[in-house]
Amino acid sequence: MKTHRCKGSLAAHIPIRKCMRFDWLKYTGDTIAWRLFKPRADDEVIGCIHLDHVAAIDYCPFCGEKLPEVEG
């Protein structure tokens, strides 16, 4: 999995990854893209963090860098 890390995304604890929206759930229409995720603590399991998909992006919202094109 490819990721984008810059000072802003690291400080905000916001992952930016090149992946499918739901890597664990394959469904028609899901494509590989640069995606912004928001971490969320699990309500039932202490220390477990889930990543909620926020949006597919072309530019980093923190540093403004254009993210590399997605192949395929």
N, CA, C and O atoms as a Maestro MAE file, in Angstrom:
{
 s_m_m2io_version
 :::
 2.0.0
}

f_m_ct {
 s_m_title
 :::
 protein
 m_atom[288] {
  # First column is atom index #
  i_m_mmod_type
  r_m_x_coord
  r_m_y_coord
  r_m_z_coord
  i_m_residue_number
  s_m_chain_name
  s_m_pdb_residue_name
  s_m_pdb_atom_name
  i_m_atomic_number
  :::
  1 25 0.851 -1.170 0.000 1 A "MET " " N  " 7
  2 3 0.000 0.000 0.000 1 A "MET " " CA " 6
  3 2 0.901 1.239 0.000 1 A "MET " " C  " 6
  4 15 1.862 1.315 0.765 1 A "MET " " O  " 8
  5 25 0.588 2.183 -0.844 2 A "LYS " " N  " 7
  6 3 1.316 3.445 -0.877 2 A "LYS " " CA " 6
  7 2 0.605 4.452 0.018 2 A "LYS " " C  " 6
  8 15 -0.621 4.463 0.126 2 A "LYS " " O  " 8
  9 25 1.400 5.285 0.648 3 A "THR " " N  " 7
  10 3 0.843 6.316 1.513 3 A "THR " " CA " 6
  11 2 1.499 7.649 1.202 3 A "THR " " C  " 6
  12 15 2.594 7.701 0.642 3 A "THR " " O  " 8
  13 25 0.825 8.715 1.568 4 A "HIS " " N  " 7
  14 3 1.397 10.065 1.484 4 A "HIS " " CA " 6
  15 2 1.524 10.562 2.908 4 A "HIS " " C  " 6
  16 15 0.571 10.528 3.685 4 A "HIS " " O  " 8
  17 25 2.734 11.030 3.239 5 A "ARG " " N  " 7
  18 3 2.961 11.568 4.580 5 A "ARG " " CA " 6
  19 2 3.597 12.939 4.448 5 A "ARG " " C  " 6
  20 15 4.610 13.102 3.769 5 A "ARG " " O  " 8
  21 25 3.012 13.900 5.085 6 A "CYS " " N  " 7
  22 3 3.589 15.241 5.157 6 A "CYS " " CA " 6
  23 2 3.405 15.729 6.587 6 A "CYS " " C  " 6
  24 15 2.693 15.095 7.366 6 A "CYS " " O  " 8
  25 25 4.022 16.825 6.940 7 A "LYS " " N  " 7
  26 3 3.934 17.328 8.316 7 A "LYS " " CA " 6
  27 2 2.492 17.549 8.746 7 A "LYS " " C  " 6
  28 15 2.125 17.246 9.881 7 A "LYS " " O  " 8
  29 25 1.670 18.080 7.838 8 A "GLY " " N  " 7
  30 3 0.275 18.374 8.174 8 A "GLY " " CA " 6
  31 2 -0.550 17.129 8.437 8 A "GLY " " C  " 6
  32 15 -1.301 17.079 9.411 8 A "GLY " " O  " 8
  33 25 -0.421 16.118 7.577 9 A "SER " " N  " 7
  34 3 -1.207 14.895 7.761 9 A "SER " " CA " 6
  35 2 -0.741 14.134 9.000 9 A "SER " " C  " 6
  36 15 -1.553 13.540 9.709 9 A "SER " " O  " 8
  37 25 0.568 14.152 9.259 10 A "LEU " " N  " 7
  38 3 1.080 13.483 10.454 10 A "LEU " " CA " 6
  39 2 0.619 14.190 11.717 10 A "LEU " " C  " 6
  40 15 0.222 13.535 12.681 10 A "LEU " " O  " 8
  41 25 0.666 15.509 11.727 11 A "ALA " " N  " 7
  42 3 0.229 16.274 12.898 11 A "ALA " " CA " 6
  43 2 -1.266 16.075 13.165 11 A "ALA " " C  " 6
  44 15 -1.695 16.036 14.318 11 A "ALA " " O  " 8
  45 25 -2.048 15.950 12.103 12 A "ALA " " N  " 7
  46 3 -3.503 15.774 12.238 12 A "ALA " " CA " 6
  47 2 -3.896 14.317 12.460 12 A "ALA " " C  " 6
  48 15 -5.059 14.029 12.746 12 A "ALA " " O  " 8
  49 25 -2.932 13.386 12.332 13 A "HIS " " N  " 7
  50 3 -3.199 11.944 12.462 13 A "HIS " " CA " 6
  51 2 -4.242 11.488 11.439 13 A "HIS " " C  " 6
  52 15 -5.131 10.694 11.748 13 A "HIS " " O  " 8
  53 25 -4.114 12.007 10.217 14 A "ILE " " N  " 7
  54 3 -5.040 11.667 9.143 14 A "ILE " " CA " 6
  55 2 -4.289 10.873 8.072 14 A "ILE " " C  " 6
  56 15 -3.420 11.430 7.401 14 A "ILE " " O  " 8
  57 25 -4.606 9.585 7.896 15 A "PRO " " N  " 7
  58 3 -3.935 8.790 6.876 15 A "PRO " " CA " 6
  59 2 -4.413 9.136 5.461 15 A "PRO " " C  " 6
  60 15 -5.601 9.352 5.222 15 A "PRO " " O  " 8
  61 25 -3.458 9.181 4.539 16 A "ILE " " N  " 7
  62 3 -3.753 9.338 3.114 16 A "ILE " " CA " 6
  63 2 -3.128 8.126 2.440 16 A "ILE " " C  " 6
  64 15 -1.910 7.950 2.468 16 A "ILE " " O  " 8
  65 25 -3.960 7.296 1.838 17 A "ARG " " N  " 7
  66 3 -3.498 6.032 1.267 17 A "ARG " " CA " 6
  67 2 -3.994 5.845 -0.154 17 A "ARG " " C  " 6
  68 15 -5.058 6.337 -0.533 17 A "ARG " " O  " 8
  69 25 -3.201 5.125 -0.928 18 A "LYS " " N  " 7
  70 3 -3.599 4.737 -2.282 18 A "LYS " " CA " 6
  71 2 -4.132 3.312 -2.166 18 A "LYS " " C  " 6
  72 15 -3.359 2.357 -2.088 18 A "LYS " " O  " 8
  73 25 -5.456 3.176 -2.155 19 A "CYS " " N  " 7
  74 3 -6.069 1.879 -1.921 19 A "CYS " " CA " 6
  75 2 -7.533 1.911 -2.365 19 A "CYS " " C  " 6
  76 15 -8.016 2.905 -2.908 19 A "CYS " " O  " 8
  77 25 -8.213 0.809 -2.121 20 A "MET " " N  " 7
  78 3 -9.647 0.754 -2.352 20 A "MET " " CA " 6
  79 2 -10.348 1.343 -1.136 20 A "MET " " C  " 6
  80 15 -9.762 1.428 -0.057 20 A "MET " " O  " 8
  81 25 -11.583 1.744 -1.306 21 A "ARG " " N  " 7
  82 3 -12.330 2.331 -0.193 21 A "ARG " " CA " 6
  83 2 -12.472 1.332 0.953 21 A "ARG " " C  " 6
  84 15 -12.256 1.670 2.116 21 A "ARG " " O  " 8
  85 25 -12.832 0.120 0.614 22 A "PHE " " N  " 7
  86 3 -12.966 -0.960 1.594 22 A "PHE " " CA " 6
  87 2 -12.064 -2.098 1.155 22 A "PHE " " C  " 6
  88 15 -12.491 -2.949 0.376 22 A "PHE " " O  " 8
  89 25 -10.819 -2.137 1.637 23 A "ASP " " N  " 7
  90 3 -9.889 -3.203 1.246 23 A "ASP " " CA " 6
  91 2 -10.390 -4.584 1.652 23 A "ASP " " C  " 6
  92 15 -10.118 -5.570 0.967 23 A "ASP " " O  " 8
  93 25 -11.112 -4.658 2.747 24 A "TRP " " N  " 7
  94 3 -11.576 -5.938 3.270 24 A "TRP " " CA " 6
  95 2 -12.883 -6.399 2.639 24 A "TRP " " C  " 6
  96 15 -13.259 -7.562 2.780 24 A "TRP " " O  " 8
  97 25 -13.577 -5.507 1.947 25 A "LEU " " N  " 7
  98 3 -14.867 -5.832 1.355 25 A "LEU " " CA " 6
  99 2 -14.810 -5.513 -0.136 25 A "LEU " " C  " 6
  100 15 -14.855 -4.348 -0.530 25 A "LEU " " O  " 8
  101 25 -14.714 -6.535 -0.946 26 A "LYS " " N  " 7
  102 3 -14.635 -6.332 -2.391 26 A "LYS " " CA " 6
  103 2 -16.049 -6.214 -2.956 26 A "LYS " " C  " 6
  104 15 -16.858 -7.133 -2.824 26 A "LYS " " O  " 8
  105 25 -16.336 -5.086 -3.579 27 A "TYR " " N  " 7
  106 3 -17.640 -4.932 -4.205 27 A "TYR " " CA " 6
  107 2 -17.481 -4.208 -5.536 27 A "TYR " " C  " 6
  108 15 -16.509 -3.484 -5.745 27 A "TYR " " O  " 8
  109 25 -18.425 -4.406 -6.418 28 A "THR " " N  " 7
  110 3 -18.390 -3.810 -7.741 28 A "THR " " CA " 6
  111 2 -18.378 -2.294 -7.633 28 A "THR " " C  " 6
  112 15 -19.164 -1.709 -6.887 28 A "THR " " O  " 8
  113 25 -17.488 -1.664 -8.378 29 A "GLY " " N  " 7
  114 3 -17.434 -0.217 -8.398 29 A "GLY " " CA " 6
  115 2 -16.341 0.364 -7.526 29 A "GLY " " C  " 6
  116 15 -16.001 1.538 -7.675 29 A "GLY " " O  " 8
  117 25 -15.778 -0.426 -6.616 30 A "ASP " " N  " 7
  118 3 -14.684 0.069 -5.775 30 A "ASP " " CA " 6
  119 2 -13.409 0.080 -6.610 30 A "ASP " " C  " 6
  120 15 -13.098 -0.906 -7.278 30 A "ASP " " O  " 8
  121 25 -12.678 1.174 -6.579 31 A "THR " " N  " 7
  122 3 -11.464 1.301 -7.366 31 A "THR " " CA " 6
  123 2 -10.314 1.784 -6.492 31 A "THR " " C  " 6
  124 15 -10.528 2.348 -5.420 31 A "THR " " O  " 8
  125 25 -9.105 1.557 -6.961 32 A "ILE " " N  " 7
  126 3 -7.933 2.056 -6.266 32 A "ILE " " CA " 6
  127 2 -7.801 3.548 -6.572 32 A "ILE " " C  " 6
  128 15 -7.830 3.963 -7.731 32 A "ILE " " O  " 8
  129 25 -7.659 4.335 -5.525 33 A "ALA " " N  " 7
  130 3 -7.527 5.790 -5.650 33 A "ALA " " CA " 6
  131 2 -6.812 6.306 -4.411 33 A "ALA " " C  " 6
  132 15 -6.673 5.591 -3.419 33 A "ALA " " O  " 8
  133 25 -6.358 7.560 -4.478 34 A "TRP " " N  " 7
  134 3 -5.834 8.198 -3.276 34 A "TRP " " CA " 6
  135 2 -7.030 8.555 -2.418 34 A "TRP " " C  " 6
  136 15 -7.979 9.179 -2.891 34 A "TRP " " O  " 8
  137 25 -6.984 8.158 -1.152 35 A "ARG " " N  " 7
  138 3 -8.132 8.338 -0.275 35 A "ARG " " CA " 6
  139 2 -7.716 8.893 1.079 35 A "ARG " " C  " 6
  140 15 -6.648 8.586 1.608 35 A "ARG " " O  " 8
  141 25 -8.590 9.710 1.610 36 A "LEU " " N  " 7
  142 3 -8.404 10.323 2.921 36 A "LEU " " CA " 6
  143 2 -9.252 9.543 3.917 36 A "LEU " " C  " 6
  144 15 -10.427 9.278 3.663 36 A "LEU " " O  " 8
  145 25 -8.659 9.174 5.050 37 A "PHE " " N  " 7
  146 3 -9.363 8.411 6.073 37 A "PHE " " CA " 6
  147 2 -9.315 9.158 7.401 37 A "PHE " " C  " 6
  148 15 -8.391 9.927 7.664 37 A "PHE " " O  " 8
  149 25 -10.325 8.919 8.230 38 A "LYS " " N  " 7
  150 3 -10.362 9.511 9.571 38 A "LYS " " CA " 6
  151 2 -10.340 8.370 10.585 38 A "LYS " " C  " 6
  152 15 -11.202 7.493 10.537 38 A "LYS " " O  " 8
  153 25 -9.369 8.367 11.502 39 A "PRO " " N  " 7
  154 3 -9.325 7.321 12.522 39 A "PRO " " CA " 6
  155 2 -10.486 7.469 13.518 39 A "PRO " " C  " 6
  156 15 -10.883 8.580 13.872 39 A "PRO " " O  " 8
  157 25 -11.013 6.331 13.954 40 A "ARG " " N  " 7
  158 3 -12.108 6.318 14.930 40 A "ARG " " CA " 6
  159 2 -11.859 5.176 15.907 40 A "ARG " " C  " 6
  160 15 -11.628 4.040 15.493 40 A "ARG " " O  " 8
  161 25 -11.903 5.471 17.179 41 A "ALA " " N  " 7
  162 3 -11.718 4.445 18.210 41 A "ALA " " CA " 6
  163 2 -12.925 3.514 18.241 41 A "ALA " " C  " 6
  164 15 -14.068 3.954 18.121 41 A "ALA " " O  " 8
  165 25 -12.656 2.231 18.403 42 A "ASP " " N  " 7
  166 3 -13.723 1.241 18.532 42 A "ASP " " CA " 6
  167 2 -14.416 1.434 19.876 42 A "ASP " " C  " 6
  168 15 -13.750 1.609 20.896 42 A "ASP " " O  " 8
  169 25 -15.742 1.404 19.886 43 A "ASP " " N  " 7
  170 3 -16.512 1.598 21.115 43 A "ASP " " CA " 6
  171 2 -16.444 0.394 22.050 43 A "ASP " " C  " 6
  172 15 -16.682 0.523 23.252 43 A "ASP " " O  " 8
  173 25 -16.119 -0.777 21.499 44 A "GLU " " N  " 7
  174 3 -16.162 -1.998 22.294 44 A "GLU " " CA " 6
  175 2 -14.793 -2.578 22.625 44 A "GLU " " C  " 6
  176 15 -14.645 -3.274 23.630 44 A "GLU " " O  " 8
  177 25 -13.791 -2.303 21.796 45 A "VAL " " N  " 7
  178 3 -12.463 -2.880 22.003 45 A "VAL " " CA " 6
  179 2 -11.461 -1.759 22.279 45 A "VAL " " C  " 6
  180 15 -11.199 -0.928 21.409 45 A "VAL " " O  " 8
  181 25 -10.915 -1.739 23.464 46 A "ILE " " N  " 7
  182 3 -9.958 -0.694 23.849 46 A "ILE " " CA " 6
  183 2 -8.690 -0.833 23.021 46 A "ILE " " C  " 6
  184 15 -8.136 -1.925 22.893 46 A "ILE " " O  " 8
  185 25 -8.238 0.279 22.462 47 A "GLY " " N  " 7
  186 3 -7.015 0.299 21.676 47 A "GLY " " CA " 6
  187 2 -7.199 -0.051 20.209 47 A "GLY " " C  " 6
  188 15 -6.239 0.005 19.440 47 A "GLY " " O  " 8
  189 25 -8.400 -0.408 19.807 48 A "CYS " " N  " 7
  190 3 -8.673 -0.756 18.402 48 A "CYS " " CA " 6
  191 2 -9.124 0.503 17.662 48 A "CYS " " C  " 6
  192 15 -10.034 1.203 18.106 48 A "CYS " " O  " 8
  193 25 -8.484 0.777 16.539 49 A "ILE " " N  " 7
  194 3 -8.802 1.961 15.734 49 A "ILE " " CA " 6
  195 2 -9.316 1.526 14.364 49 A "ILE " " C  " 6
  196 15 -8.713 0.671 13.715 49 A "ILE " " O  " 8
  197 25 -10.412 2.105 13.933 50 A "HIS " " N  " 7
  198 3 -10.958 1.875 12.595 50 A "HIS " " CA " 6
  199 2 -10.678 3.111 11.744 50 A "HIS " " C  " 6
  200 15 -10.617 4.225 12.263 50 A "HIS " " O  " 8
  201 25 -10.509 2.911 10.442 51 A "LEU " " N  " 7
  202 3 -10.325 4.034 9.532 51 A "LEU " " CA " 6
  203 2 -11.597 4.212 8.714 51 A "LEU " " C  " 6
  204 15 -11.974 3.331 7.941 51 A "LEU " " O  " 8
  205 25 -12.251 5.344 8.887 52 A "ASP " " N  " 7
  206 3 -13.460 5.666 8.130 52 A "ASP " " CA " 6
  207 2 -13.075 6.462 6.891 52 A "ASP " " C  " 6
  208 15 -12.367 7.465 6.983 52 A "ASP " " O  " 8
  209 25 -13.542 6.010 5.735 53 A "HIS " " N  " 7
  210 3 -13.269 6.701 4.473 53 A "HIS " " CA " 6
  211 2 -13.975 8.054 4.468 53 A "HIS " " C  " 6
  212 15 -15.154 8.159 4.805 53 A "HIS " " O  " 8
  213 25 -13.227 9.084 4.079 54 A "VAL " " N  " 7
  214 3 -13.796 10.431 4.000 54 A "VAL " " CA " 6
  215 2 -14.034 10.807 2.545 54 A "VAL " " C  " 6
  216 15 -15.138 11.206 2.175 54 A "VAL " " O  " 8
  217 25 -12.980 10.679 1.706 55 A "ALA " " N  " 7
  218 3 -13.116 11.088 0.306 55 A "ALA " " CA " 6
  219 2 -11.947 10.575 -0.519 55 A "ALA " " C  " 6
  220 15 -10.860 10.321 0.001 55 A "ALA " " O  " 8
  221 25 -12.192 10.429 -1.816 56 A "ALA " " N  " 7
  222 3 -11.104 10.208 -2.779 56 A "ALA " " CA " 6
  223 2 -10.532 11.583 -3.101 56 A "ALA " " C  " 6
  224 15 -11.286 12.541 -3.273 56 A "ALA " " O  " 8
  225 25 -9.206 11.692 -3.185 57 A "ILE " " N  " 7
  226 3 -8.576 12.996 -3.386 57 A "ILE " " CA " 6
  227 2 -7.505 12.919 -4.468 57 A "ILE " " C  " 6
  228 15 -6.974 11.844 -4.743 57 A "ILE " " O  " 8
  229 25 -7.189 14.050 -5.077 58 A "ASP " " N  " 7
  230 3 -6.103 14.152 -6.050 58 A "ASP " " CA " 6
  231 2 -4.948 14.968 -5.489 58 A "ASP " " C  " 6
  232 15 -3.805 14.809 -5.918 58 A "ASP " " O  " 8
  233 25 -5.242 15.843 -4.530 59 A "TYR " " N  " 7
  234 3 -4.238 16.707 -3.904 59 A "TYR " " CA " 6
  235 2 -4.309 16.532 -2.399 59 A "TYR " " C  " 6
  236 15 -5.390 16.330 -1.844 59 A "TYR " " O  " 8
  237 25 -3.161 16.608 -1.734 60 A "CYS " " N  " 7
  238 3 -3.131 16.540 -0.280 60 A "CYS " " CA " 6
  239 2 -3.767 17.812 0.279 60 A "CYS " " C  " 6
  240 15 -3.352 18.912 -0.086 60 A "CYS " " O  " 8
  241 25 -4.761 17.685 1.152 61 A "PRO " " N  " 7
  242 3 -5.396 18.881 1.712 61 A "PRO " " CA " 6
  243 2 -4.512 19.610 2.729 61 A "PRO " " C  " 6
  244 15 -4.837 20.725 3.136 61 A "PRO " " O  " 8
  245 25 -3.418 19.004 3.135 62 A "PHE " " N  " 7
  246 3 -2.534 19.608 4.134 62 A "PHE " " CA " 6
  247 2 -1.373 20.378 3.509 62 A "PHE " " C  " 6
  248 15 -1.061 21.489 3.938 62 A "PHE " " O  " 8
  249 25 -0.727 19.785 2.488 63 A "CYS " " N  " 7
  250 3 0.439 20.445 1.891 63 A "CYS " " CA " 6
  251 2 0.189 20.911 0.456 63 A "CYS " " C  " 6
  252 15 0.994 21.659 -0.098 63 A "CYS " " O  " 8
  253 25 -0.915 20.477 -0.147 64 A "GLY " " N  " 7
  254 3 -1.256 20.896 -1.500 64 A "GLY " " CA " 6
  255 2 -0.566 20.116 -2.599 64 A "GLY " " C  " 6
  256 15 -0.770 20.407 -3.777 64 A "GLY " " O  " 8
  257 25 0.245 19.132 -2.244 65 A "GLU " " N  " 7
  258 3 0.977 18.348 -3.252 65 A "GLU " " CA " 6
  259 2 0.011 17.512 -4.092 65 A "GLU " " C  " 6
  260 15 -0.911 16.888 -3.567 65 A "GLU " " O  " 8
  261 25 0.245 17.513 -5.426 66 A "LYS " " N  " 7
  262 3 -0.543 16.646 -6.307 66 A "LYS " " CA " 6
  263 2 -0.051 15.219 -6.099 66 A "LYS " " C  " 6
  264 15 1.145 14.943 -6.195 66 A "LYS " " O  " 8
  265 25 -0.965 14.337 -5.820 67 A "LEU " " N  " 7
  266 3 -0.610 12.943 -5.569 67 A "LEU " " CA " 6
  267 2 -0.395 12.223 -6.899 67 A "LEU " " C  " 6
  268 15 -1.089 12.520 -7.871 67 A "LEU " " O  " 8
  269 25 0.558 11.278 -6.963 68 A "PRO " " N  " 7
  270 3 0.870 10.592 -8.234 68 A "PRO " " CA " 6
  271 2 -0.356 9.908 -8.823 68 A "PRO " " C  " 6
  272 15 -1.233 9.434 -8.102 68 A "PRO " " O  " 8
  273 25 -0.393 9.867 -10.143 69 A "GLU " " N  " 7
  274 3 -1.505 9.237 -10.853 69 A "GLU " " CA " 6
  275 2 -1.653 7.776 -10.421 69 A "GLU " " C  " 6
  276 15 -0.674 7.118 -10.067 69 A "GLU " " O  " 8
  277 25 -2.867 7.293 -10.455 70 A "VAL " " N  " 7
  278 3 -3.167 5.900 -10.129 70 A "VAL " " CA " 6
  279 2 -3.075 5.099 -11.411 70 A "VAL " " C  " 6
  280 15 -3.733 5.425 -12.398 70 A "VAL " " O  " 8
  281 25 -2.255 4.041 -11.405 71 A "GLU " " N  " 7
  282 3 -2.127 3.183 -12.593 71 A "GLU " " CA " 6
  283 2 -3.317 2.242 -12.702 71 A "GLU " " C  " 6
  284 15 -3.927 1.861 -11.703 71 A "GLU " " O  " 8
  285 25 -3.626 1.882 -13.927 72 A "GLY " " N  " 7
  286 3 -4.645 0.871 -14.174 72 A "GLY " " CA " 6
  287 2 -5.970 1.460 -14.215 72 A "GLY " " C  " 6
  288 15 -6.955 0.750 -14.414 72 A "GLY " " O  " 8
  :::
 }
 m_bond[287] {
  # First column is bond index #
  i_m_from
  i_m_to
  i_m_order
  :::
  1 1 2 1
  2 2 3 1
  3 3 4 2
  4 3 5 1
  5 5 6 1
  6 6 7 1
  7 7 8 2
  8 7 9 1
  9 9 10 1
  10 10 11 1
  11 11 12 2
  12 11 13 1
  13 13 14 1
  14 14 15 1
  15 15 16 2
  16 15 17 1
  17 17 18 1
  18 18 19 1
  19 19 20 2
  20 19 21 1
  21 21 22 1
  22 22 23 1
  23 23 24 2
  24 23 25 1
  25 25 26 1
  26 26 27 1
  27 27 28 2
  28 27 29 1
  29 29 30 1
  30 30 31 1
  31 31 32 2
  32 31 33 1
  33 33 34 1
  34 34 35 1
  35 35 36 2
  36 35 37 1
  37 37 38 1
  38 38 39 1
  39 39 40 2
  40 39 41 1
  41 41 42 1
  42 42 43 1
  43 43 44 2
  44 43 45 1
  45 45 46 1
  46 46 47 1
  47 47 48 2
  48 47 49 1
  49 49 50 1
  50 50 51 1
  51 51 52 2
  52 51 53 1
  53 53 54 1
  54 54 55 1
  55 55 56 2
  56 55 57 1
  57 57 58 1
  58 58 59 1
  59 59 60 2
  60 59 61 1
  61 61 62 1
  62 62 63 1
  63 63 64 2
  64 63 65 1
  65 65 66 1
  66 66 67 1
  67 67 68 2
  68 67 69 1
  69 69 70 1
  70 70 71 1
  71 71 72 2
  72 71 73 1
  73 73 74 1
  74 74 75 1
  75 75 76 2
  76 75 77 1
  77 77 78 1
  78 78 79 1
  79 79 80 2
  80 79 81 1
  81 81 82 1
  82 82 83 1
  83 83 84 2
  84 83 85 1
  85 85 86 1
  86 86 87 1
  87 87 88 2
  88 87 89 1
  89 89 90 1
  90 90 91 1
  91 91 92 2
  92 91 93 1
  93 93 94 1
  94 94 95 1
  95 95 96 2
  96 95 97 1
  97 97 98 1
  98 98 99 1
  99 99 100 2
  100 99 101 1
  101 101 102 1
  102 102 103 1
  103 103 104 2
  104 103 105 1
  105 105 106 1
  106 106 107 1
  107 107 108 2
  108 107 109 1
  109 109 110 1
  110 110 111 1
  111 111 112 2
  112 111 113 1
  113 113 114 1
  114 114 115 1
  115 115 116 2
  116 115 117 1
  117 117 118 1
  118 118 119 1
  119 119 120 2
  120 119 121 1
  121 121 122 1
  122 122 123 1
  123 123 124 2
  124 123 125 1
  125 125 126 1
  126 126 127 1
  127 127 128 2
  128 127 129 1
  129 129 130 1
  130 130 131 1
  131 131 132 2
  132 131 133 1
  133 133 134 1
  134 134 135 1
  135 135 136 2
  136 135 137 1
  137 137 138 1
  138 138 139 1
  139 139 140 2
  140 139 141 1
  141 141 142 1
  142 142 143 1
  143 143 144 2
  144 143 145 1
  145 145 146 1
  146 146 147 1
  147 147 148 2
  148 147 149 1
  149 149 150 1
  150 150 151 1
  151 151 152 2
  152 151 153 1
  153 153 154 1
  154 154 155 1
  155 155 156 2
  156 155 157 1
  157 157 158 1
  158 158 159 1
  159 159 160 2
  160 159 161 1
  161 161 162 1
  162 162 163 1
  163 163 164 2
  164 163 165 1
  165 165 166 1
  166 166 167 1
  167 167 168 2
  168 167 169 1
  169 169 170 1
  170 170 171 1
  171 171 172 2
  172 171 173 1
  173 173 174 1
  174 174 175 1
  175 175 176 2
  176 175 177 1
  177 177 178 1
  178 178 179 1
  179 179 180 2
  180 179 181 1
  181 181 182 1
  182 182 183 1
  183 183 184 2
  184 183 185 1
  185 185 186 1
  186 186 187 1
  187 187 188 2
  188 187 189 1
  189 189 190 1
  190 190 191 1
  191 191 192 2
  192 191 193 1
  193 193 194 1
  194 194 195 1
  195 195 196 2
  196 195 197 1
  197 197 198 1
  198 198 199 1
  199 199 200 2
  200 199 201 1
  201 201 202 1
  202 202 203 1
  203 203 204 2
  204 203 205 1
  205 205 206 1
  206 206 207 1
  207 207 208 2
  208 207 209 1
  209 209 210 1
  210 210 211 1
  211 211 212 2
  212 211 213 1
  213 213 214 1
  214 214 215 1
  215 215 216 2
  216 215 217 1
  217 217 218 1
  218 218 219 1
  219 219 220 2
  220 219 221 1
  221 221 222 1
  222 222 223 1
  223 223 224 2
  224 223 225 1
  225 225 226 1
  226 226 227 1
  227 227 228 2
  228 227 229 1
  229 229 230 1
  230 230 231 1
  231 231 232 2
  232 231 233 1
  233 233 234 1
  234 234 235 1
  235 235 236 2
  236 235 237 1
  237 237 238 1
  238 238 239 1
  239 239 240 2
  240 239 241 1
  241 241 242 1
  242 242 243 1
  243 243 244 2
  244 243 245 1
  245 245 246 1
  246 246 247 1
  247 247 248 2
  248 247 249 1
  249 249 250 1
  250 250 251 1
  251 251 252 2
  252 251 253 1
  253 253 254 1
  254 254 255 1
  255 255 256 2
  256 255 257 1
  257 257 258 1
  258 258 259 1
  259 259 260 2
  260 259 261 1
  261 261 262 1
  262 262 263 1
  263 263 264 2
  264 263 265 1
  265 265 266 1
  266 266 267 1
  267 267 268 2
  268 267 269 1
  269 269 270 1
  270 270 271 1
  271 271 272 2
  272 271 273 1
  273 273 274 1
  274 274 275 1
  275 275 276 2
  276 275 277 1
  277 277 278 1
  278 278 279 1
  279 279 280 2
  280 279 281 1
  281 281 282 1
  282 282 283 1
  283 283 284 2
  284 283 285 1
  285 285 286 1
  286 286 287 1
  287 287 288 2
  :::
 }
}
